[in-house]
Amino acid sequence: MAEFIRIYEENPNAKEIKKVIKVLKDGGLIIYPTDTVYGLGCDINNIKALERVAQIKGVKLDKANFSFICYDLSNLSDYVKQIDTTTFKILKRALPGPYTFILPGAKTLPHPFKKKKTVGIRVPKNNIALEIVKQLGRPIISTSIRDEDEIIEYTTDPELILEKWDNLVDLVIDGGYGDNLASTVIDLSEEVPVIVREGKGSLEIF
C-alpha cells in the first residue's frame, strides 16, 4: 500500500519532503502534483524504478517518452545538446511554467536514454515538485497519470488517485486538487518550433 502524505504548496514541509526523497532514493515510485496534472515519477538514476514506470505505462524503457522534471535550467547541458540563444530565451520566458520542451538529447544522458535523440524538459511552477528535485539533487522522470474516464482525461482528486494507484506506487502526495489540463508540448529540437500539444501553457511565449 502506498503512503499518503499531505504537503502544502505554499510552504512545503521539509520533513515531509525528506520522506519523499527517501522513497525516491530507495527506488520507489511517487505520484506528485505539478502546475498542471498529477505526475508519476521516480529517480532518473534508478534503473529498476524506471523499468517499473515503463511497465506501468506498457512501454519498453528505451522507447518511453518520459519528461525530465528539473529544478531550473542550470544543469541542462547534462541532458541536452548545446542550444542556441533564441531557444534559450524561449525557455527562460516560459519556465517555470506549464510547458514541456522537446530538445536534442546530449551524449551524457543516463544509460537507459542513451539512444534517445530528443528529451522532454519540464520545470513546473509548483513548489512541491521543485522542492523534490532540488532536494534530490537531480531530475525525476515523469509521466502524466491518465484516467480511463471518457469525459475526464485526468483525475484531479488526490484521494481518488490514491484509491486507483495504491498498489502500483510507493507514495502519493496530496498537494490539493490538480488541474485537468496537461502541459503544452513544444518541440524545439529543429530550427522551427513545432506545437506538439496545446495544453495549459499559452502560445504567446513566441
C-alpha positions in Angstrom: 0.0 0.0 0.0 1.2 3.5 -0.8 2.0 6.0 1.8 -0.3 9.1 1.5 1.1 12.4 2.7 -0.3 16.0 2.6 2.1 18.7 1.5 1.1 22.3 1.1 2.4 24.0 -2.0 2.7 27.5 -0.4 5.3 26.2 2.1 6.3 22.6 1.6 7.2 20.9 4.9 10.9 19.9 4.9 10.2 16.8 7.0 7.6 15.5 4.5 9.9 16.4 1.5 12.6 14.3 3.2 10.2 11.3 3.3 9.6 11.7 -0.5 13.4 11.9 -1.1 14.0 8.7 0.9 11.3 6.9 -1.2 12.9 8.1 -4.4 16.4 7.1 -3.3 15.2 3.7 -2.3 13.9 3.1 -5.9 10.3 4.0 -5.1 7.6 5.5 -7.3 5.7 8.6 -6.4 2.7 10.4 -7.6 3.1 14.2 -7.1 1.4 17.5 -8.1 2.7 19.8 -10.8 1.3 23.1 -12.1 -0.8 21.0 -14.5 -1.9 17.4 -13.9 -0.6 15.0 -11.3 2.5 13.0 -12.4 4.0 9.6 -11.8 7.7 9.9 -11.2 11.0 8.3 -10.0 14.7 9.0 -9.6 16.3 9.4 -13.0 19.3 7.3 -11.9 17.4 4.3 -10.6 17.1 1.7 -13.4 14.6 -0.6 -11.5 12.3 2.3 -10.8 12.5 3.5 -14.4 11.6 0.0 -15.5 8.6 -0.1 -13.1 7.3 3.2 -14.6 7.7 1.9 -18.1 5.9 -1.4 -17.2 3.0 0.6 -15.7 2.8 2.6 -18.9 3.0 -0.5 -21.1 6.1 0.6 -23.0 9.8 -0.5 -23.3 12.1 1.7 -21.3 14.3 2.7 -24.3 11.2 3.6 -26.2 9.5 5.6 -23.4 8.9 9.3 -23.8 9.2 10.5 -20.2 9.7 14.1 -19.2 12.7 15.2 -17.1 11.4 17.3 -14.2 14.2 19.8 -13.4 14.6 22.4 -10.7 15.9 25.1 -13.2 17.9 25.3 -16.4 21.4 25.3 -14.7 22.2 21.6 -15.4 20.5 21.5 -18.8 23.8 20.6 -20.5 23.8 17.2 -18.7 20.8 16.1 -20.7 20.5 18.4 -23.7 22.9 19.3 -26.5 24.1 22.9 -26.8 21.1 25.1 -27.7 21.1 28.5 -29.5 20.3 31.8 -27.9 16.8 32.0 -29.4 15.9 28.6 -27.9 17.3 29.5 -24.5 15.3 32.8 -24.5 12.1 30.8 -25.1 12.9 28.5 -22.2 13.7 31.4 -19.9 10.5 33.2 -20.8 8.3 30.1 -20.3 9.9 28.4 -17.3 9.0 27.6 -14.6 5.6 27.1 -16.2 3.1 24.6 -17.7 5.3 23.6 -20.7 7.2 20.5 -21.8 10.0 21.4 -24.3 11.4 18.7 -26.6 15.1 19.4 -27.0 18.0 17.5 -28.7 19.4 14.9 -26.3 23.0 15.1 -25.1 25.5 12.2 -25.2 25.7 12.4 -21.4 22.1 11.2 -20.9 21.6 8.5 -18.3 22.2 4.9 -19.6 18.6 3.9 -20.4 18.1 7.0 -22.5 21.4 6.9 -24.4 19.8 6.2 -27.8 17.3 9.0 -27.5 17.7 11.8 -30.0 15.4 14.1 -28.0 14.3 14.6 -24.4 11.3 16.4 -22.9 12.4 19.0 -20.3 9.9 20.4 -17.7 10.3 23.0 -14.9 6.8 23.1 -13.3 5.7 26.2 -11.4 4.8 24.1 -8.3 6.8 24.4 -5.1 6.3 20.8 -4.1 7.7 19.4 -7.4 10.5 21.9 -7.4 11.5 21.2 -3.8 11.6 17.5 -4.5 14.0 17.8 -7.4 16.0 20.4 -5.6 16.5 18.2 -2.5 17.1 15.0 -4.6 19.8 16.9 -6.5 18.9 15.6 -9.9 15.7 15.4 -12.1 13.0 12.9 -11.7 11.5 11.3 -14.7 7.8 11.8 -15.1 4.7 10.9 -17.0 1.1 12.2 -16.5 -1.3 9.9 -14.9 -4.3 9.4 -17.1 -7.9 8.3 -16.4 -9.9 5.7 -18.2 -12.9 8.0 -18.0 -14.1 9.1 -21.4 -15.0 12.6 -20.3 -12.3 13.4 -17.7 -8.9 12.6 -19.1 -7.0 13.3 -15.8 -8.1 12.6 -12.2 -7.6 15.8 -10.1 -8.7 14.5 -6.6 -5.7 13.1 -4.6 -7.9 10.7 -2.7 -9.3 9.2 -5.9 -5.7 9.0 -7.2 -4.6 7.1 -4.1 -7.6 4.7 -4.5 -6.6 3.9 -8.1 -2.8 3.7 -7.6 -2.5 2.4 -4.1 -0.9 -1.0 -5.2 1.2 0.4 -8.0 3.3 3.1 -6.4 5.0 3.7 -3.0 3.9 7.2 -2.1 1.1 9.6 -3.2 1.4 13.2 -2.3 -1.8 15.1 -1.6 -0.9 18.6 -2.9 -4.5 19.7 -3.3 -6.7 19.4 -6.3 -4.8 19.2 -9.5 -5.6 20.6 -12.9 -7.3 18.6 -15.7 -5.3 20.3 -18.4 -1.8 18.9 -19.3 1.2 20.9 -20.2 1.7 22.5 -23.6 4.3 20.4 -25.5 6.6 22.3 -27.9 9.3 20.7 -30.0 12.4 22.9 -30.2 14.7 20.2 -31.5 14.7 21.6 -35.0 15.1 25.1 -36.4 11.4 25.9 -36.4 9.3 25.3 -33.1 6.5 22.8 -33.5 3.5 22.7 -31.3 3.0 19.0 -30.4 0.1 19.5 -28.0 -1.7 22.6 -26.9 -2.3 22.4 -23.2 -2.3 24.8 -20.3 0.7 26.9 -21.4 -0.1 29.9 -23.6 1.4 30.0 -27.0 2.1 33.7 -26.6 5.6 33.0 -25.4 6.8 33.2 -29.0 
